[in-house]
Amino acid sequence: MKAIYLTGFMGAGKTTIGEYLARELALPVLDTDQQIEKKLNMTIKEIFTNYGEEFFRNEETTILKELPTDDVIITTGGGIVIKKENRQWMKKHGYVISLHADLDIIYDRIHTDTNRPLASKKTKAQLAELYLSREEHYQDCTFLIETSNKSIEEIVNEIETRLK
């Protein structure tokens, strides 16, 4: 099976859904942010603070291309879709599943999370602006799954059904 890439805005549920989907499909799950942290021996926050967003985005592209492209689930950072190169790579090597949640739900999940350098100090309006700047990129996917007001099991079942 080709790789399954989970994309979407921060707080949409990529990590949680990826872990459950991996158990259901008996596949390993890899997280691009965790892979970058391991490679650089720094947290995402430290990378942004010390080297900036552009450096991080370049590392994201490098890691994406180093990861396996068969029999794996890859959860991505929310901004990986910014680069057309990344979107094309994922579509060429797998299924790109974009997870979407309502902004109110996302805000409740992330506004106090200090490990999210692009979100931790933003207002809901600022987060909405960031989301809207990426929205068309999230829609450049194999299929989009609405996660608002759904259980993890419902989301995973929908993904499995749509993959068949």
VEXDREN-2710 file (C-alpha; in Angstrom, 1 decimal):
% VEXDREN-2710
k/r/px/py/pz
1/MET/0.0/0.0/0.0
2/LYS/1.2/3.5/-0.8
3/ALA/1.9/5.9/2.1
4/ILE/-1.0/7.6/3.8
5/TYR/-0.2/11.2/4.5
6/LEU/-2.4/13.0/7.1
7/THR/-2.4/16.8/6.6
8/GLY/-4.5/19.6/8.0
9/PHE/-4.3/22.6/10.2
10/MET/-2.7/22.3/13.6
11/GLY/-5.2/20.8/16.1
12/ALA/-7.2/19.1/13.4
13/GLY/-6.3/15.7/14.9
14/LYS/-3.5/14.4/12.6
15/THR/-1.4/12.8/15.4
16/THR/-4.4/11.2/17.2
17/ILE/-6.0/9.9/14.1
18/GLY/-2.7/8.7/12.7
19/GLU/-2.1/6.6/15.8
20/TYR/-5.5/5.0/15.8
21/LEU/-5.4/4.4/12.0
22/ALA/-2.0/2.8/12.4
23/ARG/-3.4/0.3/14.9
24/GLU/-6.4/-0.4/12.7
25/LEU/-4.3/-1.0/9.5
26/ALA/-1.3/-2.6/11.4
27/LEU/1.0/0.0/9.9
28/PRO/3.8/2.1/11.5
29/VAL/3.1/5.8/12.0
30/LEU/5.8/8.4/11.6
31/ASP/5.4/12.1/12.4
32/THR/7.4/14.6/10.4
33/ASP/7.8/17.0/13.3
34/GLN/9.1/14.2/15.6
35/GLN/11.5/13.1/12.9
36/ILE/12.8/16.7/12.5
37/GLU/13.2/17.0/16.3
38/LYS/15.1/13.7/16.4
39/LYS/17.4/14.6/13.5
40/LEU/18.2/18.1/14.9
41/ASN/18.0/17.1/18.6
42/MET/15.9/20.2/19.2
43/THR/12.2/20.9/19.8
44/ILE/10.1/22.5/17.1
45/LYS/9.9/25.6/19.3
46/GLU/13.7/25.7/19.6
47/ILE/14.2/25.3/15.9
48/PHE/11.8/28.2/15.2
49/THR/13.5/30.4/17.8
50/ASN/17.1/29.6/16.8
51/TYR/16.7/29.3/13.0
52/GLY/13.3/30.6/11.9
53/GLU/10.4/29.3/10.0
54/GLU/12.2/29.1/6.6
55/PHE/14.9/26.8/7.9
56/PHE/12.2/24.6/9.5
57/ARG/10.2/24.4/6.3
58/ASN/13.3/23.3/4.4
59/GLU/13.9/20.6/7.0
60/GLU/10.3/19.5/6.6
61/THR/10.8/19.0/2.9
62/THR/14.1/17.1/3.5
63/ILE/12.5/14.8/6.1
64/LEU/9.4/14.2/3.9
65/LYS/11.6/12.8/1.1
66/GLU/13.6/10.7/3.5
67/LEU/10.6/8.8/4.9
68/PRO/9.3/5.5/3.5
69/THR/6.6/5.7/0.8
70/ASP/5.0/2.3/1.2
71/ASP/3.1/0.6/4.1
72/VAL/3.3/3.6/6.4
73/ILE/1.2/6.4/7.8
74/ILE/2.9/9.8/8.0
75/THR/1.4/12.6/10.1
76/THR/2.6/16.0/9.0
77/GLY/3.0/19.4/10.5
78/GLY/0.2/21.8/9.7
79/GLY/2.3/23.9/7.4
80/ILE/3.9/21.2/5.3
81/VAL/1.3/21.9/2.5
82/ILE/2.6/25.5/2.1
83/LYS/5.2/24.2/-0.4
84/LYS/3.8/23.0/-3.7
85/GLU/6.8/20.6/-3.8
86/ASN/5.6/18.9/-0.7
87/ARG/2.1/18.5/-1.9
88/GLN/3.2/17.1/-5.2
89/TRP/5.6/14.7/-3.5
90/MET/2.9/13.4/-1.2
91/LYS/0.3/13.0/-4.0
92/LYS/2.9/11.2/-6.1
93/HIS/3.8/8.7/-3.4
94/GLY/0.6/8.1/-1.5
95/TYR/-2.9/9.2/-0.4
96/VAL/-3.1/12.7/1.0
97/ILE/-5.9/12.9/3.6
98/SER/-6.6/16.4/4.8
99/LEU/-8.4/16.6/8.2
100/HIS/-10.6/19.6/8.8
101/ALA/-12.0/20.8/12.1
102/ASP/-14.0/24.0/12.9
103/LEU/-11.9/26.9/14.0
104/ASP/-13.6/27.1/17.4
105/ILE/-12.6/23.5/18.1
106/ILE/-9.1/24.1/16.9
107/TYR/-8.7/27.2/19.0
108/ASP/-9.9/25.4/22.1
109/ARG/-7.3/22.6/21.4
110/ILE/-4.3/24.7/20.7
111/HIS/-4.5/28.2/22.1
112/THR/-2.7/27.3/25.3
113/ASP/-0.2/24.9/23.8
114/THR/3.3/26.5/24.1
115/ASN/4.8/23.8/21.9
116/ARG/3.1/25.3/18.8
117/PRO/5.3/28.3/17.9
118/LEU/2.9/29.6/15.2
119/ALA/-0.2/29.4/17.5
120/SER/0.6/29.8/21.1
121/LYS/0.2/33.6/21.2
122/LYS/-2.4/34.1/18.5
123/THR/-5.9/35.3/18.9
124/LYS/-8.7/33.3/17.2
125/ALA/-8.9/35.9/14.5
126/GLN/-5.1/35.6/13.8
127/LEU/-5.5/31.8/13.7
128/ALA/-8.3/32.1/11.3
129/GLU/-6.1/34.3/9.0
130/LEU/-3.3/31.7/9.1
131/TYR/-5.8/28.9/8.3
132/LEU/-7.3/30.9/5.4
133/SER/-3.8/31.5/4.0
134/ARG/-3.4/27.7/3.8
135/GLU/-7.0/26.5/3.1
136/GLU/-6.5/26.0/-0.7
137/HIS/-3.4/23.9/0.0
138/TYR/-5.3/21.7/2.4
139/GLN/-7.9/21.1/-0.3
140/ASP/-5.2/19.9/-2.6
141/CYS/-5.5/16.3/-1.4
142/THR/-6.8/12.8/-2.2
143/PHE/-9.8/13.5/0.0
144/LEU/-10.9/15.7/2.9
145/ILE/-12.3/14.4/6.1
146/GLU/-14.4/16.6/8.4
147/THR/-13.4/15.8/12.0
148/SER/-15.6/18.3/14.0
149/ASN/-18.0/16.6/16.3
150/LYS/-17.0/13.1/15.3
151/SER/-15.4/10.4/17.4
152/ILE/-12.0/9.1/16.6
153/GLU/-13.5/5.8/15.6
154/GLU/-15.9/7.5/13.2
155/ILE/-13.1/9.4/11.6
156/VAL/-10.9/6.3/11.3
157/ASN/-13.8/4.2/9.8
158/GLU/-14.4/7.0/7.3
159/ILE/-10.8/7.0/6.2
160/GLU/-10.7/3.2/5.9
161/THR/-13.9/3.2/3.8
162/ARG/-12.7/5.9/1.5
163/LEU/-9.3/4.2/1.0
164/LYS/-11.0/1.1/-0.3
END
